C-alpha cells in the first residue's frame, strides 16, 4: 500500500501534519519505537509509530527524524496525548518525511493491526495475480511455443525480450533487436561473461538453464533494459519468464520422447546399413529430399556428449534426426546445400564456450535418401580427421576427403608412429639438445616449396642460416631435400604429428 492510502482509512484517525512531497512511497511494514535513533532496526519502507518518549527538547526531534529519514522510512505517525510538538513538524519538513497525527482515541495497536491486515490482503492479491499469470504463460508455452509466450509477456508485463542460442540464432523475438546490435555480439558477450545475468549495450542477458547446462549449449533470454535498475517485482517476473523458457528448452530435448527414440533408432539403422524407408516416414523425413549427415564428438572440458545434441540443433537449425552411436552424435539434416562453411562459422562463434572442450565435427556431402549409409561413413571419417587437427575450429567437410589426408587417415596408428619416428626423431633429439629449430625450419621450407629466399623471409633468418639448417637436417636423416621423394616423405611425417 502507498502512503496516500492511509487517508482512505478513517478508522485510523490520522490527520496530515506534513504532506507527502509527491513521492507517495510504498509502506512495507509497521514499526513502533521510542528510541531516539532506531535506524539500525529499520530497512526502509516502514510506517513508524512513536509516542515521543525519546523527546526532551527540540534538538531531539531533529536527531530522531534525521535517523529515520536516512533509513528510508515511508512515513511517521506520532502522538503524545493527541499532540505533536511544532519542532517535530519542522524536522519532518526539513528531512522530507510525511507526518501524521494519531488521534488520542486511537491506539497504536489499532493502527498496526489495520495496516498489517491491509498489507497482507494486498500481498495475497499480488500472489494470486502472479500464479494466474504463471498458469497462462505455461499454457501458452506448451501450446504454441515461444513466440506467443513472449508476445504475452511484452503486452501484459512490459518486458520486451528475445530468446537466442549461443551461436546467435534468434529463436523468438517480441521486438527486433535494436539496430546496430548483432545477435552474434550478444551471444559472444554471454559466452565470455564472468557472471550472468550480464549487461551488454544496455541489454540484459539471462541464462535459461545455467545451473545444469554448459553455457555453450544453453539458451539466452535477452531483455531490452539493464536488470540492475529494475525494482524487485520486475526482476521476479523476469526470472519467472526465464524459468518458463527453460521448460520450453527442456521440451525440445526429445531424447526421452517418442520422436527422440524413433530418431535414435533411425540413425542406428542407417549406420547398420538397414533399409530405412519406413522409419523415415515415421519421423517425417521425405525420401525424395536430399540430405547432409553431420558427425560430432567431444572429449574433455565441460561439454558432455549428450549436450552435443543441443549444439548440433543450434548449428543446423530446423528439425534434424539425431542419434548417438559409438560415442558420436550423428545428425541427418534435410538440405540441398553444402553446409560445411556455415557449420565452421557457427563453431567459430561458439569458440569462447569451447575453449576447454575438444569438439570435432565432420560433414558429408549432399546425398539422396538412398545414399545415407555412405554419407554417414563420410561424415564419421571427416570427423576423425578433424579430431587429429590442432586448429581452434576442427570442422572437416567432405571435400577434404579427396586429398592426401584421406590416405594418411587410413594408415594404422602403429605404422604412422613408426614412419613418423624414423624421419623426425633425429631432428627432435637434436632440437632438444641444442635448442635449435630444425623441425619448424623443415615445415616452413616445405610450405615455401623449397624456396630459400621465401623461407628465410618468413623465418626472419639470413639465407645462409636457412641453408645451414637444411644441411643439418639432411645430415641427421640421410635424406636429400632437393629430391621430390624425400620432400614428400617429410611432408607426410609432419602431417602425421
CORJO-V197343 format. One line per field, one symbol per residue. psi: psi as a letter, one per 20 degrees, with the letter a starting at -180 (. if undefined). Layout:
# CORJO-V197343
psi->???
This chain:
# CORJO-V197343
psi->qrhhhhijnhihlppphoqqljhmqpohrpppqkqhnjhijqjqjqoppqjkhiphahhhgggghhghghikqgrppqpokjqpqhhhggghggjkpppqppqhipqhhggggggggggggghgggghggggggggggggghhjahghghggggghiknprqprriijpogoqhqqpqqioqhhggghhghiphqqqqpoljppoqpglhhiqqhijrrpooqkrohiiqrhghgghghggghhhhhhghhiojhirghghggghgghhghijrpjghhghhjkpphirqqqpppqrqpraipqghihggghhghhabmqpprppljqpppoppqjqojggggggghghighijgjpnpppqprrprrhijhghhghghhghhhghhirjqhonpprhhiijahhggghipqhhhgggggghghghhgggghhjkalgghggghghhjkjogggghghilqqhhhghgghghghghijrojipgghggggggghhi.
